Amino acid sequence: MLFKRKCKITFISHGSTIYTEENRLCDNESYPPLNDKGKEEIDNIANWIIRRSPRVDKIYTSNAMRCIQTAGIIAKSYQKDFEILDALENKKAGLWSGLSFDQIEEKYPTELENYHNDPEHYWPEGGESLSQLSSRVENFIDKIVEENITKRIIIVTHPDIIKAAIRNALEIPFKNQNRIFIPTGSASQINYYKSWESLVYSGFIPMF
């Protein structure tokens, strides 16, 4: 029973937006939408994922426009509906929302230094620390797994949510969490067992 898989989750990172190349933080759920590159990325990942995993039982997505657009493309490939879950919202950025890290360094140097010194616990006003994000994602995943025993599901969400899921699965130190690279339009798979988790692959982008 120890090695019997409880649930297989494939995480899909939403496609590219106008903020992607500028590396801007964004916790706005209504903006920005996918750009042309993002739509192409998701077309590619949808074509790949249905060949790799022809069966999927459920598809969940964040309530952000860019994630809903992504989920729509994925769901169309499977001819299935998807469910929007508020719990999959992006990491709260607070004062830093909408800013690039260059802008953050210029406008909030003290806050940025505090973050670098204690990434596990610190985030500026209105934001969410890595430990808070980790707890939120862990509670959500535990609930989803228990509701989907033996099933194969797809979760469309944000790179930071996927990083937190991987960190939790592998028990990576918080200080190293941001070393996990999850590009837009990529797939990551975690298998959940009774007492442990296994990262099968992460940040995969199909090359056609």
N, CA, C and O of each residue as an XYZ file, in Angstrom:
832
protein
N       0.821     -1.213      0.000
C       0.000      0.000      0.000
C       0.854      1.262      0.000
O       0.424      2.306     -0.491
N       2.080      1.166      0.558
C       2.936      2.345      0.666
C       3.240      2.922     -0.711
O       3.349      4.137     -0.873
N       3.380      2.029     -1.720
C       3.765      2.483     -3.055
C       2.571      2.606     -4.004
O       2.749      2.802     -5.207
N       1.372      2.494     -3.472
C       0.190      2.674     -4.296
C      -0.101      4.161     -4.437
O      -0.270      4.865     -3.441
N      -0.159      4.626     -5.658
C      -0.354      6.053     -5.899
C      -1.764      6.475     -5.526
O      -2.745      5.842     -5.917
N      -1.845      7.561     -4.759
C      -3.152      8.109     -4.389
C      -3.711      8.999     -5.483
O      -4.905      8.971     -5.781
N      -2.823      9.792     -6.077
C      -3.298     10.775     -7.055
C      -2.113     11.250     -7.897
O      -1.004     11.417     -7.391
N      -2.363     11.460     -9.161
C      -1.359     12.040    -10.066
C      -1.822     13.439    -10.447
O      -2.930     13.618    -10.954
N      -0.970     14.427    -10.201
C      -1.304     15.804    -10.554
C      -0.292     16.331    -11.574
O       0.916     16.319    -11.338
N      -0.809     16.787    -12.697
C       0.018     17.496    -13.673
C      -0.313     18.977    -13.551
O      -1.445     19.396    -13.790
N       0.686     19.756    -13.179
C       0.528     21.202    -13.055
C       0.908     21.860    -14.382
O       1.975     21.591    -14.934
N       0.039     22.710    -14.878
C       0.328     23.474    -16.094
C       0.476     24.942    -15.712
O      -0.436     25.536    -15.136
N       1.622     25.521    -16.033
C       1.832     26.948    -15.811
C       1.182     27.733    -16.946
O       1.375     27.412    -18.118
N       0.413     28.759    -16.594
C      -0.269     29.554    -17.625
C       0.718     30.071    -18.664
O       1.922     30.133    -18.415
N       0.203     30.436    -19.812
C       1.042     30.927    -20.891
C       1.571     32.333    -20.660
O       1.191     33.011    -19.705
N       2.434     32.743    -21.534
C       3.101     34.045    -21.452
C       2.105     35.205    -21.529
O       1.064     35.105    -22.178
N       2.447     36.313    -20.849
C       1.686     37.562    -20.898
C       2.665     38.707    -21.166
O       3.868     38.483    -21.293
N       2.148     39.919    -21.249
C       3.035     41.069    -21.474
C       3.975     41.281    -20.294
O       4.993     41.958    -20.435
N       3.652     40.711    -19.130
C       4.513     40.868    -17.962
C       5.663     39.868    -17.930
O       6.624     40.058    -17.185
N       5.578     38.807    -18.730
C       6.545     37.711    -18.605
C       7.969     38.165    -18.881
O       8.861     37.935    -18.065
N       8.192     38.807    -20.024
C       9.548     39.195    -20.391
C      10.093     40.266    -19.463
O      11.306     40.365    -19.280
N       9.211     41.075    -18.870
C       9.649     42.115    -17.948
C       9.829     41.585    -16.525
O      10.269     42.311    -15.633
N       9.482     40.306    -16.322
C       9.635     39.668    -15.014
C       8.929     40.462    -13.917
O       9.490     40.712    -12.850
N       7.694     40.850    -14.202
C       6.911     41.615    -13.226
C       6.125     40.682    -12.315
O       5.605     39.658    -12.759
N       6.043     41.042    -11.045
C       5.175     40.322    -10.124
C       3.739     40.761    -10.383
O       3.490     41.923    -10.704
N       2.805     39.843    -10.246
C       1.416     40.214    -10.513
C       0.464     39.300     -9.761
O       0.453     38.087     -9.972
N      -0.344     39.900     -8.871
C      -1.391     39.122     -8.208
C      -2.778     39.591     -8.657
O      -3.788     39.272     -8.028
N      -2.809     40.351     -9.750
C      -4.076     40.805    -10.328
C      -4.710     39.638    -11.089
O      -4.082     39.063    -11.978
N      -5.941     39.292    -10.746
C      -6.572     38.133    -11.373
C      -7.238     38.465    -12.711
O      -7.508     37.564    -13.505
N      -7.503     39.740    -12.965
C      -8.214     40.108    -14.195
C      -7.282     40.598    -15.302
O      -7.731     40.839    -16.423
N      -5.978     40.750    -15.000
C      -5.029     41.287    -15.977
C      -3.624     40.840    -15.593
O      -3.320     40.731    -14.405
N      -2.757     40.578    -16.577
C      -2.957     40.625    -18.018
C      -3.439     39.289    -18.580
O      -3.290     38.256    -17.927
N      -4.013     39.299    -19.783
C      -4.392     38.054    -20.451
C      -3.181     37.434    -21.147
O      -2.096     38.016    -21.155
N      -3.369     36.264    -21.722
C      -2.317     35.660    -22.533
C      -2.022     36.539    -23.743
O      -2.926     37.139    -24.324
N      -0.753     36.606    -24.110
C      -0.413     37.261    -25.380
C      -0.313     36.182    -26.470
O      -0.563     35.006    -26.206
N       0.049     36.582    -27.678
C       0.096     35.617    -28.788
C       1.091     34.485    -28.500
O       0.825     33.323    -28.808
N       2.232     34.834    -27.911
C       3.211     33.809    -27.569
C       2.630     32.835    -26.543
O       2.843     31.626    -26.633
N       1.891     33.376    -25.562
C       1.293     32.530    -24.536
C       0.288     31.551    -25.104
O       0.242     30.393    -24.689
N      -0.520     32.008    -26.054
C      -1.504     31.116    -26.688
C      -0.797     30.008    -27.464
O      -1.245     28.862    -27.461
N       0.310     30.352    -28.130
C       1.076     29.345    -28.859
C       1.697     28.334    -27.891
O       1.702     27.132    -28.155
N       2.219     28.836    -26.771
C       2.797     27.933    -25.767
C       1.770     26.909    -25.289
O       2.076     25.723    -25.168
N       0.554     27.374    -25.018
C      -0.464     26.475    -24.481
C      -1.004     25.542    -25.550
O      -1.343     24.399    -25.242
N      -1.096     25.985    -26.784
C      -1.451     25.068    -27.868
C      -0.453     23.907    -27.911
O      -0.843     22.749    -28.060
N       0.831     24.229    -27.779
C       1.878     23.204    -27.820
C       1.769     22.244    -26.634
O       1.851     21.028    -26.803
N       1.582     22.800    -25.433
C       1.529     21.943    -24.246
C       0.259     21.098    -24.260
O       0.272     19.961    -23.787
N      -0.843     21.639    -24.800
C      -2.086     20.874    -24.886
C      -1.932     19.691    -25.837
O      -2.389     18.587    -25.542
N      -1.286     19.925    -26.980
C      -1.055     18.841    -27.940
C      -0.156     17.765    -27.356
O      -0.337     16.577    -27.619
N       0.812     18.195    -26.560
C       1.751     17.232    -25.964
C       1.114     16.449    -24.828
O       1.266     15.229    -24.761
N       0.402     17.129    -23.929
C      -0.094     16.479    -22.723
C      -1.158     15.439    -23.033
O      -1.241     14.420    -22.346
N      -1.963     15.673    -24.041
C      -3.006     14.694    -24.346
C      -2.414     13.434    -24.977
O      -2.999     12.355    -24.874
N      -1.262     13.564    -25.625
C      -0.575     12.372    -26.138
C       0.119     11.614    -25.013
O       0.141     10.383    -25.006
N       0.683     12.353    -24.065
C       1.357     11.699    -22.939
C       0.348     11.079    -21.983
O       0.560      9.972    -21.488
N      -0.745     11.782    -21.723
C      -1.753     11.320    -20.763
C      -3.131     11.445    -21.412
O      -3.821     12.442    -21.199
N      -3.537     10.455    -22.195
C      -4.811     10.559    -22.912
C      -6.031     10.652    -22.004
O      -7.092     11.109    -22.430
N      -5.881     10.219    -20.746
C      -7.017     10.271    -19.825
C      -6.753     11.265    -18.715
O      -5.680     11.275    -18.110
N      -7.729     12.087    -18.458
C      -7.681     12.974    -17.299
C      -9.078     12.983    -16.679
O     -10.084     13.019    -17.387
N      -9.122     12.951    -15.350
C     -10.411     12.870    -14.672
C     -10.995     14.245    -14.362
O     -12.203     14.453    -14.475
N     -10.130     15.185    -13.970
C     -10.614     16.526    -13.646
C      -9.565     17.562    -14.030
O      -8.365     17.287    -14.034
N     -10.043     18.751    -14.349
C      -9.171     19.885    -14.634
C      -9.598     21.036    -13.740
O     -10.756     21.453    -13.748
N      -8.638     21.546    -12.965
C      -8.887     22.691    -12.088
C      -8.040     23.859    -12.573
O      -6.981     23.666    -13.170
N      -8.518     25.079    -12.310
C      -7.723     26.255    -12.674
C      -7.882     27.373    -11.659
O      -8.891     27.467    -10.960
N      -6.867     28.214    -11.595
C      -6.939     29.469    -10.853
C      -8.004     30.363    -11.487
O      -8.401     30.158    -12.635
N      -8.456     31.351    -10.726
C      -9.481     32.267    -11.244
C      -8.896     33.426    -12.053
O      -9.644     34.295    -12.502
N      -7.578     33.455    -12.248
C      -6.960     34.515    -13.048
C      -7.308     34.338    -14.522
O      -7.388     33.214    -15.017
N      -7.513     35.455    -15.220
C      -7.871     35.399    -16.632
C      -6.876     34.565    -17.427
O      -7.278     33.739    -18.247
N      -5.576     34.771    -17.194
C      -4.545     34.071    -17.958
C      -4.590     32.565    -17.716
O      -4.253     31.778    -18.600
N      -5.008     32.166    -16.508
C      -5.123     30.735    -16.203
C      -6.406     30.159    -16.802
O      -6.400     29.039    -17.314
N      -7.495     30.908    -16.744
C      -8.759     30.445    -17.329
C      -8.612     30.270    -18.837
O      -9.123     29.307    -19.407
N      -7.909     31.211    -19.484
C      -7.657     31.066    -20.922
C      -6.840     29.813    -21.203
O      -7.117     29.077    -22.149
N      -5.832     29.579    -20.372
C      -4.983     28.394    -20.520
C      -5.801     27.124    -20.322
O      -5.714     26.191    -21.120
N      -6.596     27.093    -19.255
C      -7.417     25.919    -18.963
C      -8.407     25.634    -20.081
O      -8.699     24.476    -20.379
N      -8.927     26.697    -20.704
C      -9.867     26.518    -21.805
C      -9.250     25.765    -22.970
O      -9.892     24.910    -23.580
N      -7.993     26.090    -23.274
C      -7.287     25.416    -24.372
C      -7.013     23.964    -24.012
O      -7.211     23.067    -24.831
N      -6.553     23.731    -22.774
C      -6.277     22.365    -22.314
C      -7.568     21.540    -22.309
O      -7.599     20.415    -22.807
N      -8.623     22.110    -21.744
C      -9.893     21.385    -21.622
C     -10.476     21.046    -22.993
O     -11.060     19.977    -23.174
N     -10.323     21.940    -23.945
C     -10.832     21.683    -25.291
C     -10.166     20.458    -25.895
O     -10.822     19.680    -26.588
N      -8.869     20.272    -25.644
C      -8.159     19.102    -26.164
C      -8.739     17.810    -25.604
O      -8.812     16.796    -26.297
N      -9.156     17.861    -24.327
C      -9.720     16.676    -23.677
C     -11.242     16.592    -23.830
O     -11.852     15.595    -23.443
N     -11.844     17.626    -24.389
C     -13.305     17.699    -24.506
C     -13.957     17.516    -23.129
O     -14.913     16.760    -22.958
N     -13.397     18.239    -22.166
C     -13.894     18.196    -20.796
C     -14.111     19.622    -20.292
O     -13.567     20.577    -20.848
N     -14.906     19.753    -19.239
C     -15.063     21.032    -18.566
C     -13.933     21.225    -17.565
O     -13.204     20.280    -17.261
N     -13.783     22.446    -17.050
C     -12.820     22.698    -15.982
C     -13.510     23.449    -14.852
O     -14.550     24.080    -15.039
N     -12.901     23.361    -13.676
C     -13.470     23.980    -12.476
C     -12.536     25.083    -11.987
O     -11.331     24.867    -11.863
N     -13.085     26.257    -11.711
C     -12.298     27.397    -11.231
C     -12.264     27.381     -9.711
O     -13.304     27.301     -9.057
N     -11.052     27.457     -9.150
C     -10.882     27.430     -7.701
C     -10.113     28.667     -7.236
O      -8.988     28.905     -7.673
N     -10.723     29.446     -6.351
C     -10.073     30.645     -5.826
C      -8.793     30.323     -5.071
O      -7.875     31.141     -5.026
N      -8.727     29.128     -4.475
C      -7.555     28.746     -3.675
C      -6.280     28.659     -4.504
O      -5.182     28.615     -3.949
N      -6.415     28.634     -5.826
C      -5.244     28.560     -6.704
C      -4.735     29.939     -7.122
O      -3.898     30.044     -8.019
N      -5.232     30.990     -6.483
C      -4.792     32.343     -6.843
C      -3.294     32.492     -6.649
O      -2.677     31.766     -5.869
N      -2.723     33.438     -7.366
C      -1.275     33.632     -7.341
C      -0.791     34.109     -5.973
O      -1.575     34.590     -5.155
N       0.510     33.967     -5.740
C       1.132     34.475     -4.519
C       0.851     35.970     -4.405
O       1.064     36.719     -5.359
N       0.382     36.396     -3.261
C       0.054     37.806     -3.053
C       1.339     38.635     -3.022
O       2.250     38.355     -2.242
N       1.402     39.645     -3.868
C       2.617     40.455     -3.993
C       2.556     41.753     -3.197
O       3.587     42.395     -2.994
N       1.368     42.153     -2.742
C       1.264     43.359     -1.921
C       1.781     44.588     -2.632
O       1.425     44.853     -3.780
N       2.636     45.350     -1.934
C       3.191     46.597     -2.474
C       3.953     46.383     -3.777
O       4.097     47.316     -4.567
N       4.438     45.176     -4.009
C       5.278     44.912     -5.166
C       4.498     44.477     -6.405
O       5.095     44.263     -7.460
N       3.193     44.344     -6.296
C       2.404     43.861     -7.434
C       2.525     44.811     -8.621
O       2.385     46.024     -8.469
N       2.782     44.260     -9.790
C       2.908     45.034    -11.012
C       4.295     45.560    -11.281
O       4.540     46.177    -12.318
N       5.222     45.319    -10.342
C       6.583     45.849    -10.481
C       7.561     44.760    -10.912
O       7.403     43.590    -10.565
N       8.581     45.171    -11.680
C       9.693     44.273    -11.976
C      10.665     44.319    -10.802
O      10.578     45.204     -9.951
N      11.589     43.363    -10.760
C      12.540     43.370     -9.652
C      13.500     44.559     -9.734
O      13.996     45.016     -8.704
N      13.766     45.061    -10.927
C      14.566     46.279    -11.040
C      13.833     47.460    -10.400
O      14.442     48.275     -9.707
N      12.541     47.543    -10.633
C      11.748     48.620    -10.028
C      11.636     48.453     -8.517
O      11.674     49.434     -7.774
N      11.499     47.216     -8.068
C      11.439     46.953     -6.621
C      12.746     47.374     -5.954
O      12.746     47.981     -4.883
N      13.858     47.038     -6.606
C      15.165     47.400     -6.048
C      15.316     48.914     -5.949
O      15.946     49.419     -5.020
N      14.736     49.637     -6.907
C      14.835     51.090     -6.915
C      13.899     51.732     -5.896
O      14.290     52.671     -5.202
N      12.656     51.229     -5.799
C      11.641     51.868     -4.957
C      11.618     51.348     -3.524
O      11.286     52.086     -2.597
N      11.971     50.072     -3.345
C      11.854     49.447     -2.022
C      13.131     48.678     -1.657
O      13.072     47.479     -1.387
N      14.282     49.360     -1.648
C      15.543     48.643     -1.385
C      15.593     48.001      0.000
O      16.114     46.895      0.146
N      15.060     48.677      1.017
C      15.094     48.123      2.373
C      14.227     46.871      2.464
O      14.646     45.857      3.022
N      13.015     46.948      1.911
C      12.113     45.799      1.924
C      12.698     44.623      1.141
O      12.545     43.468      1.536
N      13.371     44.929      0.025
C      13.967     43.860     -0.780
C      15.102     43.183     -0.010
O      15.254     41.962     -0.061
N      15.892     43.979      0.699
C      16.972     43.408      1.507
C      16.398     42.527      2.625
O      16.924     41.452      2.911
N      15.314     42.999      3.250
C      14.671     42.196      4.292
C      14.183     40.866      3.735
O      14.273     39.834      4.400
N      13.670     40.895      2.522
C      13.205     39.662      1.884
C      14.370     38.714      1.628
O      14.274     37.520      1.911
N      15.468     39.241      1.093
C      16.629     38.386      0.820
C      17.189     37.780      2.111
O      17.698     36.659      2.104
N      17.094     38.518      3.206
C      17.608     38.031      4.486
C      16.708     36.978      5.130
O      17.180     36.137      5.895
N      15.414     37.026      4.822
C      14.489     36.087      5.441
C      13.331     35.772      4.498
O      12.194     36.158      4.766
N      13.612     35.069      3.389
C      12.559     34.801      2.399
C      11.441     33.914      2.930
O      10.323     33.945      2.415
N      11.739     33.124      3.958
C      10.702     32.238      4.491
C       9.573     33.012      5.150
O       8.404     32.651      5.015
N       9.930     34.099      5.877
C       8.928     34.773      6.702
C       8.571     36.187      6.242
O       7.514     36.702      6.606
N       9.439     36.821      5.446
C       9.213     38.237      5.147
C       8.562     38.435      3.789
O       8.907     37.763      2.818
N       7.619     39.361      3.732
C       7.099     39.923      2.490
C       6.520     41.279      2.851
O       6.015     41.448      3.961
N       6.578     42.261      1.942
C       6.089     43.603      2.277
C       4.576     43.625      2.507
O       3.874     42.637      2.291
N       4.116     44.760      2.942
C       2.704     44.949      3.302
C       1.756     44.434      2.230
O       1.904     44.736      1.046
N       0.784     43.652      2.669
C      -0.224     43.126      1.753
C       0.216     41.900      0.987
O      -0.556     41.350      0.201
N       1.454     41.460      1.204
C       1.984     40.310      0.476
C       1.894     39.021      1.262
O       1.314     38.975      2.346
N       2.471     37.980      0.706
C       2.403     36.636      1.272
C       3.815     36.065      1.318
O       4.490     35.999      0.291
N       4.265     35.653      2.493
C       5.606     35.085      2.625
C       5.640     33.679      2.023
O       4.594     33.089      1.748
N       6.845     33.148      1.821
C       6.965     31.803      1.271
C       6.371     30.763      2.208
O       5.783     29.784      1.747
N       6.514     30.958      3.517
C       5.942     29.995      4.458
C       4.416     30.045      4.433
O       3.759     29.008      4.523
N       3.854     31.243      4.310
C       2.396     31.365      4.204
C       1.888     30.718      2.910
O       0.884     30.007      2.907
N       2.601     30.979      1.819
C       2.225     30.374      0.546
C       2.315     28.856      0.632
O       1.426     28.149      0.158
N       3.380     28.361      1.231
C       3.575     26.920      1.366
C       2.418     26.266      2.109
O       1.914     25.224      1.691
N       2.002     26.876      3.205
C       0.893     26.327      3.993
C      -0.402     26.333      3.185
O      -1.167     25.369      3.219
N      -0.641     27.418      2.463
C      -1.861     27.514      1.650
C      -1.888     26.428      0.582
O      -2.899     25.755      0.385
N      -0.751     26.270     -0.106
C      -0.686     25.276     -1.182
C      -0.772     23.862     -0.620
O      -1.437     23.004     -1.199
N      -0.106     23.616      0.500
C      -0.145     22.283      1.116
C      -1.570     21.906      1.512
O      -2.012     20.788      1.250
N      -2.289     22.831      2.141
C      -3.670     22.560      2.552
C      -4.556     22.299      1.333
O      -5.407     21.409      1.350
N      -4.346     23.077      0.290
C      -5.142     22.894     -0.926
C      -4.861     21.537     -1.565
O      -5.786     20.804     -1.915
N      -3.579     21.209     -1.714
C      -3.215     19.948     -2.362
C      -3.722     18.757     -1.551
O      -4.231     17.795     -2.127
N      -3.592     18.805     -0.234
C      -4.101     17.718      0.607
C      -5.586     17.494      0.349
O      -6.041     16.355      0.244
N      -6.332     18.577      0.249
C      -7.772     18.482      0.015
C      -8.069     17.903     -1.369
O      -8.927     17.033     -1.515
N      -7.357     18.390     -2.376
C      -7.569     17.913     -3.739
C      -7.230     16.431     -3.866
O      -7.956     15.677     -4.513
N      -6.129     16.017     -3.249
C      -5.719     14.608     -3.319
C      -6.781     13.717     -2.676
O      -7.164     12.696     -3.248
N      -7.255     14.097     -1.496
C      -8.251     13.274     -0.802
C      -9.572     13.218     -1.560
O     -10.310     12.239     -1.445
N      -9.876     14.250     -2.329
C     -11.113     14.262     -3.116
C     -10.960     13.529     -4.451
O     -11.942     13.303     -5.157
N      -9.721     13.160     -4.791
C      -9.455     12.556     -6.098
C      -8.577     11.312     -5.989
O      -7.649     11.131     -6.778
N      -8.866     10.471     -5.026
C      -8.088      9.247     -4.838
C      -8.151      8.389     -6.103
O      -9.228      8.140     -6.646
N      -6.986      7.946     -6.559
C      -6.751      7.111     -7.748
C      -6.938      7.872     -9.064
O      -6.808      7.280    -10.136
N      -7.239      9.165     -9.003
C      -7.535      9.893    -10.234
C      -6.317     10.625    -10.793
O      -5.301     10.805    -10.121
N      -6.461     11.030    -12.033
C      -5.442     11.809    -12.728
C      -6.033     13.189    -12.994
O      -7.062     13.318    -13.657
N      -5.383     14.200    -12.480
C      -5.948     15.535    -12.614
C      -4.914     16.508    -13.166
O      -3.707     16.279    -13.092
N      -5.427     17.597    -13.719
C      -4.602     18.691    -14.216
C      -4.968     19.938    -13.420
O      -6.144     20.237    -13.216
N      -3.948     20.656    -12.977
C      -4.143     21.924    -12.278
C      -3.432     23.019    -13.076
O      -2.215     22.973    -13.259
N      -4.194     23.991    -13.543
C      -3.633     25.135    -14.272
C      -3.492     26.287    -13.287
O      -4.470     26.711    -12.671
N      -2.281     26.786    -13.144
C      -2.067     27.823    -12.130
C      -0.819     28.637    -12.452
O      -0.360     28.660    -13.594
N      -0.280     29.300    -11.446
C       0.841     30.232    -11.602
C       2.170     29.554    -11.240
O       2.183     28.612    -10.446
N       3.284     30.022    -11.813
C       4.578     29.425    -11.489
C       4.875     29.370     -9.998
O       5.406     28.366     -9.523
N       4.546     30.428     -9.235
C       4.852     30.419     -7.801
C       4.082     29.339     -7.049
O       4.596     28.784     -6.078
N       2.867     29.032     -7.477
C       2.086     27.971     -6.851
C       2.744     26.620     -7.132
O       2.823     25.768     -6.247
N       3.208     26.431     -8.352
C       3.862     25.173     -8.728
C       5.182     25.013     -7.978
O       5.507     23.918     -7.521
N       5.941     26.096     -7.851
C       7.180     26.050     -7.073
C       6.911     25.610     -5.632
O       7.638     24.789     -5.072
N       5.855     26.170     -5.049
C       5.514     25.815     -3.665
C       5.124     24.346     -3.559
O       5.490     23.677     -2.591
N       4.382     23.834     -4.546
C       4.000     22.422     -4.542
C       5.230     21.522     -4.630
O       5.309     20.498     -3.951
N       6.185     21.908     -5.468
C       7.420     21.131     -5.600
C       8.246     21.219     -4.315
O       8.784     20.216     -3.845
N       8.342     22.427     -3.750
C       9.079     22.590     -2.494
C       8.503     21.709     -1.406
O       9.240     21.049     -0.673
N       7.183     21.700     -1.304
C       6.537     20.880     -0.292
C       6.794     19.397     -0.526
O       7.066     18.650      0.414
N       6.708     18.973     -1.791
C       6.880     17.556     -2.112
C       8.282     17.066     -1.792
O       8.458     15.956     -1.291
N       9.276     17.893     -2.081
C      10.677     17.485     -1.906
C      11.304     18.002     -0.616
O      12.459     17.699     -0.316
N      10.539     18.784      0.145
C      11.024     19.368      1.404
C      12.291     20.190      1.178
O      13.260     20.088      1.930
N      12.262     20.995      0.140
C      13.388     21.876     -0.191
C      13.403     23.042      0.796
O      12.336     23.549      1.143
N      14.574     23.485      1.261
C      14.618     24.658      2.140
C      14.001     25.878      1.462
O      14.154     26.072      0.256
N      13.308     26.693      2.240
C      12.648     27.873      1.680
C      13.628     28.768      0.937
O      13.285     29.348     -0.093
N      14.845     28.882      1.457
C      15.824     29.777      0.837
C      16.183     29.342     -0.581
O      16.717     30.133     -1.358
N      15.891     28.083     -0.918
C      16.211     27.571     -2.256
C      14.988     27.466     -3.162
O      15.114     27.054     -4.315
N      13.818     27.828     -2.667
C      12.599     27.637     -3.453
C      12.639     28.404     -4.768
O      12.202     27.885     -5.796
N      13.149     29.615     -4.753
C      13.154     30.419     -5.968
C      14.205     29.979     -6.979
O      14.315     30.559     -8.059
N      14.989     28.938     -6.624
C      15.905     28.359     -7.599
C      15.176     27.385     -8.526
O      15.720     26.971     -9.550
N      13.952     27.023     -8.167
C      13.135     26.183     -9.039
C      12.636     27.054    -10.184
O      12.024     28.097     -9.953
N      12.892     26.632    -11.405
C      12.488     27.423    -12.571
C      11.256     26.797    -13.205
O      11.301     25.664    -13.684
N      10.160     27.539    -13.205
C       8.913     27.099    -13.841
C       8.543     28.130    -14.906
O       7.958     29.165    -14.587
N       8.878     27.857    -16.162
C       8.548     28.827    -17.219
C       7.063     28.799    -17.568
O       6.359     27.840    -17.253
N       6.600     29.852    -18.214
C       5.217     29.864    -18.689
C       5.036     28.765    -19.730
O       5.971     28.406    -20.445
N       3.822     28.243    -19.801
C       3.518     27.223    -20.803
C       4.240     25.916    -20.592
O       4.523     25.198    -21.551
N       4.544     25.594    -19.335
C       5.265     24.358    -19.040
C       4.411     23.408    -18.208
O       3.385     23.801    -17.652
N       4.850     22.151    -18.133
C       4.151     21.117    -17.364
C       5.078     20.542    -16.306
O       6.279     20.394    -16.533
N       4.514     20.221    -15.152
C       5.234     19.574    -14.052
C       4.313     18.506    -13.473
O       3.108     18.725    -13.345
N       4.876     17.354    -13.123
C       4.040     16.275    -12.578
C       4.551     15.825    -11.215
O       5.744     15.582    -11.029
N       3.629     15.719    -10.273
C       3.922     15.163     -8.957
C       2.955     14.015     -8.708
O       1.745     14.168     -8.872
N       3.496     12.853     -8.307
C       2.677     11.726     -7.891
C       2.588     11.721     -6.372
O       3.600     11.845     -5.682
N       1.385     11.578     -5.862
C       1.154     11.599     -4.422
C       0.816     10.196     -3.934
O      -0.125      9.561     -4.411
N       1.613      9.725     -2.963
C       1.434      8.403     -2.376
C       0.953      8.555     -0.932
O       0.720      9.668     -0.461
N       0.810      7.439     -0.245
C       0.259      7.485      1.107
C       1.120      8.314      2.045
O       0.594      9.108      2.825
N       2.434      8.142      1.982
C       3.314      8.798      2.956
C       4.383      9.674      2.328
O       5.227     10.217      3.040
N       4.366      9.825      0.999
C       5.416     10.607      0.361
C       4.951     11.057     -1.021
O       3.908     10.633     -1.519
N       5.754     11.927     -1.621
C       5.468     12.439     -2.951
C       6.676     12.251     -3.856
O       7.812     12.204     -3.383
N       6.433     12.147     -5.140
C       7.512     11.960     -6.099
C       7.370     12.974     -7.237
O       6.337     13.031     -7.904
N       8.416     13.768     -7.449
C       8.444     14.694     -8.579
C       8.891     13.917     -9.808
O      10.012     13.411     -9.854
N       8.023     13.820    -10.797
C       8.321     13.050    -12.004
C       9.087     13.904    -13.006
O      10.076     13.448    -13.580
N       8.639     15.140    -13.221
C       9.360     16.094    -14.051
C       8.843     17.480    -13.702
O       7.773     17.614    -13.107
N       9.597     18.517    -14.069
C       9.159     19.886    -13.760
C       9.602     20.844    -14.852
O      10.649     20.663    -15.474
N       8.783     21.870    -15.074
C       9.130     22.928    -16.028
C       9.353     22.440    -17.444
O      10.151     23.019    -18.182
N       8.650     21.370    -17.836
C       8.872     20.792    -19.159
C       8.151     21.589    -20.248
O       6.968     21.906    -20.123
N       8.876     21.902    -21.303
C       8.298     22.577    -22.468
C       8.532     21.668    -23.687
O       9.678     21.364    -24.018
N       7.462     21.237    -24.347
C       7.647     20.365    -25.515
C       8.293     21.106    -26.673
O       8.001     22.277    -26.912
N       9.155     20.430    -27.376
C       9.822     21.007    -28.536
C       9.294     20.308    -29.792
O       9.477     19.104    -29.966
N       8.649     21.066    -30.646
C       8.080     20.482    -31.861
C       8.850     20.972    -33.069
O       8.532     20.598    -34.197
